[in-house]
Amino acid sequence: MQKKKKEISDAIMAHAEQEFYEHGFEKASIRRINKSSGTTIGNFYNYFDSKEALLESLVAGEHEKFIAFMSQHEHEGNQLATEAFVNSKDFMKNLPEIISGLLPDFNMRFVILIEGCKGTKYENVHNNLVNLISEHIAEHGEKSGVKISSEIGRLLAVHFLDGIVNIVKSHKNDLLARNKLITEFLLFYFISYYDRGK
């Protein structure tokens, strides 16, 4: 019985992911989610208290993963910087693999978090993450002896976040291509900071 309940919950989540991706929170329909997942409205409420609770179960982890990614990048970057100066040729050769190993799975749920949460507690997450990335860019600039204005920092942060979203959207069904492009995209930023700090 427990397995069946998990199967129903997973089916609702999978179809909700598609619904929120295509329509965003405000225009998403519980009725369409139930129809496509083969369940009823009454059964839906056995698993989720509301449409917002369903959305939160999809995107809360994505928000946490991105914050952890930024924090992990900072920690790993500080450790790797020493290696870079000691053996930069090997470091630069292995950098794509290092960055790829740090990546969370940016996926449709991440796109929903960034673009599809209007009308929920996550509706300002794009702006909040842009602010976080912008501060991060300013700190990197300061460490490298480069003053980055808040306007330029914000512009770079928007480009960074929206770039990841665009890669995910254009390769949503191809994990390998998506991760390869995101790695290349992050390399652009990382190498820019690395070169400035030399």
C-alpha positions in Angstrom: 0.0 0.0 0.0 2.8 2.4 0.9 4.4 1.9 -2.5 1.2 2.7 -4.3 0.9 6.0 -2.3 4.5 6.9 -3.3 3.7 6.1 -7.0 0.6 8.4 -6.9 2.6 11.2 -5.2 5.4 10.8 -7.7 2.9 10.9 -10.6 1.4 14.1 -9.3 4.8 15.7 -8.8 6.0 14.7 -12.4 2.8 16.1 -14.0 2.9 19.2 -11.8 6.5 19.9 -12.8 5.4 20.0 -16.5 2.3 22.1 -15.6 4.2 24.7 -13.6 7.0 24.7 -16.2 4.5 25.5 -19.1 2.1 27.8 -17.2 3.8 29.1 -14.1 2.1 29.0 -10.7 -0.7 31.5 -11.3 -2.0 29.8 -14.5 -1.2 26.2 -13.5 -4.3 24.1 -13.0 -4.7 21.4 -10.3 -7.5 19.9 -12.5 -5.1 19.5 -15.4 -2.4 18.0 -13.1 -4.9 15.5 -11.7 -6.2 14.5 -15.1 -2.7 14.0 -16.6 -1.5 12.1 -13.5 -4.6 9.9 -13.4 -5.8 11.0 -10.0 -8.8 12.9 -8.6 -9.1 16.3 -6.8 -10.1 14.5 -3.6 -7.0 12.2 -3.8 -4.8 15.2 -4.6 -5.6 16.7 -1.3 -4.5 13.5 0.5 -1.0 14.3 -0.7 -0.8 18.1 -0.9 -2.6 20.8 1.1 -2.7 23.3 -1.8 -1.3 24.2 -5.2 1.3 26.3 -3.4 2.3 23.3 -1.2 2.8 21.2 -4.3 4.9 24.0 -5.9 7.0 24.2 -2.8 7.6 20.5 -2.8 9.0 20.9 -6.3 11.2 24.0 -5.9 12.3 24.3 -2.2 15.2 21.9 -2.8 16.3 23.7 -6.0 16.6 27.0 -4.0 18.6 25.2 -1.3 20.8 23.5 -3.9 21.7 26.8 -5.6 22.6 28.5 -2.2 24.7 25.4 -1.4 26.3 25.6 -4.9 27.3 29.2 -4.3 28.7 28.4 -0.9 30.5 25.3 -2.1 32.0 27.2 -5.0 33.4 29.7 -2.6 34.9 27.1 -0.4 36.3 24.9 -3.2 37.5 28.0 -5.1 39.6 29.1 -2.1 41.1 25.6 -1.8 41.8 25.4 -5.5 43.3 28.8 -5.8 46.5 27.6 -4.0 46.8 24.6 -6.4 46.3 27.0 -9.3 49.2 29.1 -8.5 51.4 26.1 -7.7 50.6 24.1 -10.9 48.4 26.2 -13.2 48.8 24.0 -16.3 47.4 20.9 -14.6 44.8 23.0 -12.9 43.5 24.7 -16.1 43.5 21.3 -17.9 41.4 19.7 -15.1 39.2 22.8 -14.5 36.2 21.6 -16.6 36.0 18.3 -14.6 36.4 20.2 -11.3 33.6 22.6 -12.2 31.4 19.8 -13.5 31.8 18.0 -10.2 30.5 21.0 -8.3 27.3 21.4 -10.4 23.9 20.7 -8.9 21.4 19.2 -11.4 20.0 22.4 -12.9 16.7 21.2 -14.3 13.1 22.1 -15.1 12.4 22.6 -11.4 15.1 25.2 -11.3 13.5 27.0 -14.2 10.2 26.9 -12.4 11.8 28.4 -9.3 13.3 31.3 -11.3 10.5 32.0 -13.7 7.3 30.3 -12.5 6.7 31.3 -8.9 4.8 34.6 -9.3 2.1 34.7 -6.6 4.1 32.6 -4.1 6.7 33.1 -1.4 9.3 32.4 -4.1 8.2 35.2 -6.4 11.3 37.3 -5.6 13.8 34.5 -5.8 15.2 35.7 -9.1 16.0 39.1 -7.6 17.3 37.6 -4.3 19.7 35.3 -6.2 20.8 38.1 -8.5 21.7 40.1 -5.3 23.6 37.1 -3.9 25.5 36.5 -7.1 26.2 40.3 -7.5 27.7 40.4 -4.0 29.8 37.3 -4.8 31.1 39.0 -8.0 32.0 42.2 -6.1 33.9 40.1 -3.5 35.8 38.3 -6.3 36.6 41.6 -7.9 37.8 43.0 -4.6 40.1 40.0 -4.0 41.5 40.5 -7.5 42.0 44.2 -7.0 39.3 45.1 -9.5 36.5 47.5 -8.4 33.2 46.3 -9.9 30.4 48.8 -9.7 27.1 47.6 -8.3 25.5 48.2 -11.8 28.0 46.0 -13.6 27.9 43.4 -10.8 24.1 43.2 -11.1 24.3 43.0 -14.9 26.8 40.1 -14.7 24.7 38.4 -12.1 21.5 38.6 -14.2 23.5 37.3 -17.2 24.8 34.4 -15.1 21.5 33.3 -13.7 19.5 33.8 -16.9 22.2 32.1 -18.8 21.8 28.9 -16.7 18.0 29.1 -17.1 18.3 29.5 -20.9 20.7 26.5 -21.2 18.3 24.3 -19.1 15.3 25.4 -21.2 17.1 24.7 -24.5 18.4 21.3 -23.4 15.8 20.2 -20.9 15.7 16.6 -22.2 19.5 16.2 -22.6 21.3 16.1 -19.3 24.7 15.6 -20.8 24.5 18.5 -23.2 23.0 20.7 -20.5 25.8 19.9 -18.0 28.5 20.4 -20.7 27.1 23.8 -21.7 26.6 24.9 -18.1 30.2 23.8 -17.3 31.5 25.8 -20.3 29.4 28.8 -19.2 30.8 28.6 -15.6 34.3 28.2 -17.0 33.9 31.6 -18.7 33.2 33.2 -15.4 35.8 31.2 -13.4 38.6 31.8 -15.9 37.8 35.5 -16.1 38.2 35.7 -12.3 41.2 33.5 -12.3 43.0 35.5 -15.0 42.3 38.7 -13.2 43.8 37.4 -9.9 47.1 36.3 -11.5 
